[in-house]
Amino acid sequence: MNFLTFIGSAKVGWYLKSKVAPGTRVALEHGGAAPVLVEEDAAIESIIGPLAKGGFYHAGQVCVSVQRVFVHASQAEAFAEKLAAAGEALVVGDPLEKATEVGPLILPDEVERVAQWVEEAISEGARCLSGGKKIGNTCYAPTVLYNPSPESKVSTEEIFGPVICVYPYTDRAEAIRQANALPYHFQASVFTQHVDKAFSAVRQLNALAVMVNDHTAFRVDWMPFGGRDASGEGIGGIAYSMHEMTRPKLMVIKSPAFE
């Protein structure tokens, strides 16, 4: 075997890498806990839709789903309430039904896990603005948590469920520090009306890709796609994957005909 690619947990991915034969190239994708920075000048009304989509579509089972949203304290609560209302308006249920907007989690056990993480966050000080409940054995309501503890699982691990956390900030540098505080760095985004703030955030946020004025789960096939640090190793995307999987070979010919 010359190449191993794995998508899954960091625990399993790094274990597999430790077991491959010397010289085997490895590509790992471990997901993340995608941060969003909402600058003080951001047009709140225009970003609720994209962030609700980025956090709730596929029931949050996307490795770059919107998870941790840092909003300036002057508008954080109003923002969180609007995002909660957007989540409550979504239709949850059978993915085969045309009206369904949020489908089931992959296993009933995952519904239980998400419920436990949300309950833990609430017990540790988070305010649940919407959702926070199971819908049968397979679905979980789109949930918005306001200001969870930085130590709660919803703040430190990939949720992989329909849960978005909103954190108020007054110090922009501290918000960026918190966004970068986890070992997982995949994709991030910033919302602002000022190009200088956009460039500053792109430079400072630790992510392979930073979206400006769009959600963290945006991608097209030609983009580089991969995580930094504990989020993985190697780069996906059509051209990047072809390069990763290619073993170059050079032929050099010496012939009297060229002398």
N, C-alpha and C positions, 0 to 999 in steps of 0.2 A: 504494500500500500504506500502510495506516494503523497496522498492528500486526504485529510480528514476534515469534514465540516460538521458542525453540531450547533443546533439551536435549542436552548433550554437553560436550566439553572446554572449559575456560576459554579456551584459545588460540583455538579456532574461534569461540566465543561472542563474545568481545570484538572479534575481527576483524569478524564480521558486523555488530556494532553500529556499528563505525566506517564501514561502507559504506552504511548505510541513509540515505534521504533525510531532510533536516531536518524535524523535527516528527513523525517516525515513533516511536511508542512501542514499547519493547522489553521482553520478559520472557526472562530467561536462567536456566537451571538447570544448574550445573556440578558438582554433587555435592560431596563433602567427605571428611573422614577422621574420622568421628564419635568423639568422646571420651566415656568413661564414668568417673565418679568413684565409687569404692567406699569409703565412709567406714569408719572403724575399727569402728564399732558395727554394720555391716551383717550381716544373717543370711546367711552365705555359702551354706549349703545351698539356700536358697530362690531364689538368683539365678543359679545355674549354668544352669538350663533356659532362662530368658528370654534370657540373654546368648548362649548357644549358638545359639538360634533367631535372634536378631538379627544374628549374624555369619555364620551358615552357610546360612540358607535362601535360595533362589535362587542357591546357590553364591556368596553374597556379592555378587552383581551387583545391588545396591540402593544408590542414592545416599546413603542414610543408614544403611548397615550398620554394626554394631558393629565398630570397628577398633582403637581405642587405649583400653585399660582400665587405669586407674590405681588400684592397690589398696594399702592400707596395708601396710607391710613386715612387720608382725606376722602377716599371714595371706596375703601375696601368693603365695608358692610353693605353699602348700596349695590356694589358690584356682585357680592356673594348672594344677596337676595334675588337679584335678577337672574343669576346663573341657576339658582335653586328653582326659580319659577320655570326656567327653560327646561330643566330636567324633569320637573313634575308634569310638564305638558307632553312629554314623549310617551308613545304607546309601547308598552312592554309585553312581550308574549311570544307566541309561536312565530318563528322566522319564516314559515311558509305562508303566513298571512300577509297580504299586500300592505296592510296598514301598520304592521309591526315596525318599530324603529329601533328597539333595543331587544335583542334576543336573549337566549339562555347562556349561562356559563357552561363550560365544557363538561363539568361533573357536579353532581349534587354536593360532593365534599367541598368543592370550591365555593359554592354558595355559603356553606357553613363557615368556611375560613374567612371570607369577606365579612360576613356578619360578625364574627368574633373580633376582627380587626376594628370594625366600626364601633362596636360596643366598648372595646378597650379604649379607643380614642375618646369617646364620650366620657367614660369614667375618669379619664386623665385630663379633662378640661375642655375638649372640643365641643362646639355647639353644632348640632345637626339641624341644618336649615331645610333639608328635603330628603326624601327617601329614608334610609336607615332601616330598611325592613326587607325580609324575604318575600318573594311572590311565588308561592308554591315551593316545590323542591328544586327547581332548576333556574329560577330567575331572581335577580336582586334589583331593587328599585334604584334608579339613578340618584345618587346621593352627593350632597354638597356638605362638607364639614368646614366650619369656620374656626380658624386658629387652633388646630390641634397642637399638642405638645410636640416639640422637636424630637422627643424620645419615643413617641408612639410608633407602632409599626407602619401606620399609614404615612408617616413622615420619613421613615428610614428604609423601607423596603418597597419593591414593586408590587402595587396592589393587584394588577391584572384583573380588575373588576370595575364596575361603573361607579367609581368614587373619585371625586375631585376635592382637593384640600385648598382652602384659600387662607393666606397668611397676610396680615397687615404689616406694613413696614413704614418707618419714617426716615431711615438712613439707607440710601440706595446701595452704598458699598456693603452694608451688612446684609441686605437682601441678596446681593450677588454672592457674598460669602456663604450664606445659607444654601443658595441654589447649588453651589459647587461643593457643599460639605460632604455629600455622600460619595462612596467609592464608585458609584455608577454614573457614567457620562456617555450619553448616546446622542439624542437630539434635544434642542431647547428652542425657545422662542422669546421674542421681545415685541411689545406693542408700544409704539410711540409715533408722534407726528413730526419728530425732529430727526433729521438724518444723522446729526452728530451723536445723538444718544443711541441711535441704532448701531452705528459703527462701534461705539464704545462698548455696548453690550455684547455685540458679536465677538469683539476682541477678548472680553473678560469672562464670558460664560464658557465653561469647560464642556465642550460638546463637539462632535465631528461636524454637525450641521446646526446652524441657528437660523430659524425662520424669522423674518421681520414682518410683523402684522399678519401672521397666520399661525395656525396651531402646530404643535410639535409633531403631529403624525403625518404632516404633508410629505409626500414623496412621489417621484416619478422614476421610472426604471433606469434612466441614465445617470441619476444622482449617485454619488458614493454613499454607501449605507453601512454603518458599522459603529461599534461602541469603543470607547476608550477605557483604559484602566480595567476595573472589574467587569465592565459591560462587554468585554470580549476582545477579540484579536482578529485582524484581517478586515478587508473591505469588500462589501457586496456591491451590487449594481452590475449591469450586463458587462460592460467593458472591464470593470475592476475585477469581477469574478473570473472572467476569461484570463486576465493577467495572473491572478492568484493561482489558477489551476494549470497554468502553462509551464512546462519545463523547457526552457530554451536550449537549443543545440546549435553550435557553430561548426561549420566545416571550413577548414583552411586547406587550400590546394597549392602545392609547389610543383611546377612543371617546367621542364626545359623550354617549352614553347613560349614561356613568358620571360625568359632570360635574354 
